[in-house]
Amino acid sequence: MKITLYGVAGLVLPVVAILYGLASENLLLYSLGLALLLIFYKEYKSFTRVKKAVEKLAIERRLERGVVSELDDVGITLTIDNRGLDAIPRALVVDIPPRYAEARAKPIAITSIPPRASISITYRVTLMAPGTHPFDKVVIIASDFLGYFTEELHYSAKGYVTALPLVARVDISMKTVQKVLGVNVMGRAIGGLYDIADIREYQPGDNIKKIVWSAYAKMGKLMVREDYGESRARILLLIDIRPWVWGIGSIPNTLAHIQLRFASSLLAAMLRSGLVVDTAICSELMPKVMPYQGEDYESTAYRIFSVLDAGEGCHSPMSVFTNVPSYIGRSAASYDLVVLITNPLALALENPRDFTALGEVFNKLLIAMPMFRYEEYLSKESILKLLKRVAEVLGGSLVDIEFSEEGFEVSKRA
């Protein structure tokens, strides 16, 4: 409990009035001071009950949507339930949105909360970055009717919204993918039997008629066959995003924004082309893996970007990606192509030993980078020397190093 300046004045003035009234034998002034002192005491006693009521508040957060595109608006509703028997005459409610959630109007409200009643506060935010936005902190500053005393309490009202990166058409990287993979294997079943191209682990949505029960008996897990004409190229997409890239450039077009839009656009193009894409994105210390579960882009993108908090990224070297195939339960050699999404600034800060580790595990590695204003941070000559050095370290395991021809900058929506 804290006393405000009004409270200090409400205490000092009656005391002075009482003392001066006694000294001057002024009964009216003495009575006035005594009355004001009684009012102060009454406010103090009432606020002790208000404080107990505030401590019993329950706050629930409701989000209009759980998955949106970046730069979309989302409605936020806070419901405050006063479970006590005393009213809260005055409460300043402050919701603290996450860093990249920009409120259309300040999420602040001054209200009173009757006993055994609920009130709701609604506002809208624009999600200015891809990734998950965790809403949590709510501050309530309660006071008595005259504002003599205040109590500040912090509450947790969790809620999460995942913003998917905007998707644009990508061309050059897909051309390289198609060139590396070549023509899809074609074939057909002959005489009622099947020409088996591959056997892989069962995935949701697979035809149960294609389960290879003999493989299940040996391996203890469901395996399905892929026939010629059905066998598709398998890609491993590695998304390397660093926390510091959120500070390169300005919102909503920082290097992190651009890189995630590029990764999302390339993923969408691959899925549309019928490729089987396993994905890993490095968040904090370890990569989070998402094995292929179908061609639906939105569900795939949600599983990927929901594990990345907006403004965060990988704190480990790129060599951490060498463990991804084992996490998925496959060998690195089973991939027709491995695509690493990164940027020259990240490559410049990486230890050459980490590139060597990548080259030792992945023998078909394509490094893909989005168009950006890199020359503002590294000279063109430095970038060329860097890429040449990376190519030398990776040797024959490097398929190519490519920059997108498309730009991924957007204007802020009104």
C-alpha positions, 0 to 999 in steps of 0.5 A: 500500500502506498500513500499518494500526494493527495493522501499526504495532503489529506493527512497533513491539512487536517492535522494542521487545522486541528493544531491551529484551531487548538492554538487559536481556540477556533472551534470551527477550524478545529471541527473542520480539521477533525472531520477531515481527519475522520474522512482520511481514516475512513478512506484508509479503512475502506482501502484495506478492504479494497486491497483484499478485493484486488488480491482476489481478482481473476483475469482471463485473456481471450484472443480473436484468432490464434493464427494470423499473417504478419501485419494483421490485426488481432482483437484482445479482450481482458475479462476481470472478475472481482470475486470479493465482497467489496467494490474496487472504486477505481482501478487503472488497468494496463495490459503490456503487449509483447514487443512486436504487437503494436496496439492501435490505442493504448491498452489502458483503462480506468474503471470501477469493478463492482463486487461479485461482478466482471468487466471486459476491456477490448483493444486491437493490436497489429502483429509487426513480425512473424513468429509467436507473440506471447501475451502475459503481463497485466498491471492493475493499480487500485485506489480508494474513491478519493485517491489517497492510497494505491496498490499496484499488483501484477497478474499473469494472463497468458495468450499466444498468437502466431503470425505467419510470414508473408509469402511472395513468389520465389523463382531463382531458388526453385529453378536451382532446386529443379535443376539439381533434382532433375526429372521426377522418376516415372513408372507404373505398376505392372501385372497387378504388382508394384515396382517399389521405389522406396520404403518410408515411415508411415505418416498421417494420411497415407493409404493403409493398403500400402503398409509393408507388414513384413517391414513392421515385423522386423523394425517394429514401426509402420512402414509404407511403400512408395511406388514408381510414379509416386516417389518424390524428391525429399528436401531438408529445409534448414532455417537459420535465424539469429536474434541480432538480425531483428535489429538490422534494418527497420520494422517491418523490414528488418533482415529477420523479417526478410529472411523469414518471408523468404524461407516461408515463400520457398517452403510454399513453392516447394510444397506446391511443386509436390516435394516432400519437405522436412524442415528445421528452424533453430530457436534458442539452443536447439533446432526444432524439427518438423517432418513432412506431414502433407502439402498443406502450407498453412498447417506446415507453416504454423508448426514451424513458426509457432516454435519461434518467438518474435524477436528471438532466434538461434544461439548455437553455431550452424553446425547444430543442424548436423543433428537434424536428420537423426532427430527426424529418424532419417539419414542425411544421405536420404535427402536429395537436397539440403537447403540452408536459409541464412544471410552473409552477415551470419556467414561472416560471423560463423567459425569455418569449422562449422561449415566443415561440419555441415559439409561432412554431413550434407553432400548436397547443400544449397545455401539460399539467401534473400535479397537485402541491403547487405552493402550497408553492412559489408562491402560487395568485395567483402561479401564476394570474398566471404562466399568464395571462402565458404565455397572452398571450405564446403568443397564438393558438398556445396551445390550452389550459393544463391541470392533471391531475385525477388525483394521481400520488403513490404509497406506497413498496412494502414 
